[in-house]
Amino acid sequence: MSGSAFSPLRVTAWVLIALGAVLFLSFLGRVGRASFRRIQPVNVWARYAQEASPYGRRRGRTWGAVGGILLLLLALLVAGAGWGLFCLERAARAYAPFPSDEVAGRVQCLPLGEGTSGAMTCTVSLERPAYSETVRLAGVRWGVEVEVLAWDPALERFGLSSGYRVLRLLGLGAEGQVTAEATLPAARGLSDALLRLGRRFVQVRRQTLSGQATSERFYELTVSRAGFSLREW
């Protein structure tokens, strides 16, 4: 979803933030009126009437203070909920949308000469974000760490974006151990704690795909809601 696209979630977030601001201003108004009354000249007859009732004045002050505290807490709660929704929507947009042709990028790794056994140069090209770089890695095979985020369709209609990220390019040893890595410019996604909290509504799949370092072929990274796969060419 592009940053300018209409999002019901974003609209809801701003409405909650605005409502929280209105409630907070109302709380400030109550505080201002109470402060103004305290600096007014004392009305002797009104004070006498208050003193004549041992409970009325104290009870009014108590309930007024409790009401003010509740109003402040409600304002903070509503505004905090709106800000949380706004941050959630912005973090979900960090994932690139699934491409129509399912191609997310391309990787080709070439082994170096005999004098540098166990090393290779890898060229990786990504579609979104547009990125291309050639790096040197130690290892006999290459790997790529990827992630797919799939929201419930109802939440997608509400404004949360499903998509993917390409995280790291890896150099792998003969036994599959990681010998080197290069971090790719993936945007920061949702936190693990938040994903665990919402696992009933969102599915996250992180994979590590690997291929041979050879000059005879290159690999395309294909992606869909089901996950990533490699296509050899």
C-alpha positions in Angstrom: 0.0 0.0 0.0 1.4 3.3 -1.0 1.8 6.1 1.6 -0.9 8.2 -0.1 -3.5 5.4 -0.4 -6.6 5.6 1.7 -6.4 3.6 4.9 -9.3 3.1 7.3 -6.9 2.2 10.0 -4.9 5.4 9.6 -8.2 7.4 9.7 -9.3 5.6 12.8 -5.9 6.3 14.4 -6.1 10.0 13.7 -9.7 10.2 15.0 -8.7 8.6 18.3 -5.7 10.9 18.6 -7.9 13.9 18.0 -10.5 12.7 20.5 -7.8 12.2 23.1 -6.6 15.7 22.5 -10.2 17.1 22.9 -10.5 15.1 26.2 -7.2 16.4 27.4 -8.2 20.0 26.6 -11.4 19.4 28.5 -9.3 18.3 31.5 -7.1 21.4 31.3 -10.3 23.5 31.2 -11.5 21.9 34.4 -8.2 22.6 36.0 -8.2 26.2 34.8 -11.8 26.8 36.1 -10.8 25.3 39.5 -7.7 27.5 39.7 -9.7 30.6 38.7 -12.3 29.9 41.5 -9.5 29.6 44.0 -8.1 33.1 43.3 -11.5 34.8 43.4 -12.3 37.0 46.5 -13.9 35.0 49.3 -17.7 35.4 49.5 -18.3 35.3 53.3 -21.9 34.2 53.0 -21.1 31.4 50.6 -18.2 30.3 52.8 -20.5 30.3 55.8 -23.0 28.1 54.0 -20.3 25.6 53.0 -19.0 25.5 56.6 -22.4 24.9 57.9 -22.6 21.6 55.9 -19.7 19.3 57.2 -20.0 16.9 54.2 -21.1 18.8 51.1 -18.0 20.7 50.4 -15.6 17.9 51.1 -17.6 15.4 49.0 -17.8 17.9 46.1 -14.0 18.4 46.1 -13.4 14.6 46.3 -15.7 13.7 43.4 -14.4 16.7 41.4 -10.8 15.4 41.8 -11.8 11.8 41.0 -13.6 13.0 37.9 -10.6 15.0 36.7 -8.3 12.1 37.2 -10.6 9.8 35.3 -10.9 12.3 32.5 -7.1 12.6 32.2 -6.7 8.8 32.2 -9.4 8.4 29.5 -7.7 11.1 27.4 -4.3 9.3 27.6 -5.9 5.9 26.9 -7.8 7.1 23.8 -4.8 9.1 22.4 -2.4 6.2 23.2 -4.7 3.7 21.4 -4.7 6.0 18.3 -1.0 6.4 18.4 -0.5 2.7 18.7 -2.7 2.1 15.6 -0.8 4.7 13.7 2.5 3.1 14.5 1.1 -0.4 13.6 -0.1 0.8 10.2 3.3 2.6 9.5 5.3 -0.5 10.5 3.1 -2.8 8.3 3.9 -0.6 5.3 7.6 -1.4 5.8 6.9 -4.7 4.1 7.0 -4.6 0.3 3.7 -5.6 -1.4 3.6 -8.9 -3.2 4.6 -8.4 -6.9 2.1 -9.4 -9.6 4.7 -11.5 -11.3 5.9 -13.0 -8.0 9.6 -12.0 -8.7 11.1 -10.2 -5.7 14.7 -10.2 -6.9 17.7 -12.0 -8.4 20.9 -13.6 -7.0 24.0 -14.8 -8.8 27.1 -16.0 -7.0 30.4 -16.7 -8.8 33.2 -18.8 -7.1 36.6 -17.1 -7.0 39.8 -18.6 -8.4 41.6 -21.7 -7.1 43.8 -19.6 -4.9 40.8 -18.3 -3.0 38.9 -21.6 -2.4 35.8 -21.2 -0.2 35.1 -17.6 -1.3 32.6 -16.1 -3.9 31.3 -12.9 -5.2 27.5 -12.4 -5.1 25.4 -9.9 -7.0 21.9 -9.4 -5.5 19.2 -7.2 -7.1 15.9 -6.5 -5.4 12.8 -5.1 -6.9 11.4 -3.3 -3.8 13.2 -1.4 -2.5 15.2 -1.0 -5.7 18.6 -2.2 -4.7 21.6 -3.8 -6.4 25.0 -4.7 -4.9 28.0 -7.0 -5.4 29.6 -8.4 -2.2 32.3 -10.9 -1.4 31.4 -13.7 0.9 33.3 -16.6 2.4 31.6 -20.0 1.8 30.9 -22.6 -0.9 27.2 -22.0 -1.1 25.1 -18.9 -0.7 21.9 -18.4 1.3 19.3 -15.6 1.6 17.1 -14.9 4.7 13.6 -13.8 3.9 10.3 -13.1 5.7 6.7 -13.1 4.6 3.9 -11.3 6.6 0.3 -12.3 5.8 -2.6 -10.5 7.7 -6.1 -11.8 8.0 -8.0 -10.6 4.9 -10.4 -8.6 7.0 -7.5 -6.7 8.6 -6.0 -6.1 5.1 -9.3 -4.4 4.1 -9.0 -2.3 7.2 -5.6 -1.0 6.2 -2.9 -3.4 7.3 -0.5 -4.4 4.5 0.7 -8.0 3.9 4.1 -8.3 2.2 7.7 -9.5 2.4 11.2 -8.5 3.4 14.6 -9.7 2.1 16.8 -9.5 5.2 20.3 -11.0 4.7 22.6 -12.6 2.1 24.6 -15.4 3.6 27.8 -17.3 2.9 27.4 -21.0 3.8 30.1 -23.6 4.5 30.2 -27.2 3.3 28.0 -28.4 6.2 25.5 -25.5 5.9 26.9 -23.3 8.7 26.9 -19.6 8.2 30.4 -18.3 7.5 29.6 -14.7 6.4 26.7 -12.4 5.9 25.7 -9.1 4.3 22.7 -7.2 5.6 20.3 -6.0 2.9 18.4 -2.7 3.2 15.1 -4.1 4.5 12.9 -1.7 6.3 12.3 -2.3 10.0 9.2 -4.5 10.4 6.9 -5.4 13.3 8.5 -6.4 16.6 8.5 -10.1 17.6 6.5 -9.3 20.8 3.7 -7.7 18.7 3.7 -10.5 16.2 3.3 -13.1 19.1 0.5 -11.1 20.6 -1.4 -11.0 17.3 -0.6 -14.5 16.0 -4.3 -15.2 15.7 -4.6 -12.5 13.0 -1.2 -12.5 11.3 1.0 -15.3 10.0 4.8 -14.7 9.8 7.1 -17.0 7.9 10.9 -16.6 7.9 12.9 -18.8 5.6 16.5 -19.3 4.5 16.9 -20.3 0.9 20.2 -21.5 -0.5 21.8 -22.1 -3.9 25.1 -23.1 -5.6 27.9 -20.6 -6.4 28.3 -21.2 -10.1 28.8 -19.1 -13.2 26.4 -21.2 -15.2 23.1 -20.1 -13.7 21.4 -17.4 -11.6 18.4 -17.6 -9.3 15.2 -15.6 -9.1 13.5 -15.1 -5.7 9.8 -15.6 -6.1 7.3 -14.7 -3.4 3.6 -15.1 -2.6 1.5 -15.3 0.6 2.6 -18.9 0.9 6.3 -18.0 1.1 9.5 -17.7 -0.9 11.0 -20.1 -3.4 13.9 -20.1 -5.9 13.7 -20.4 -9.6 16.9 -21.4 -11.5 17.8 -19.9 -14.8 
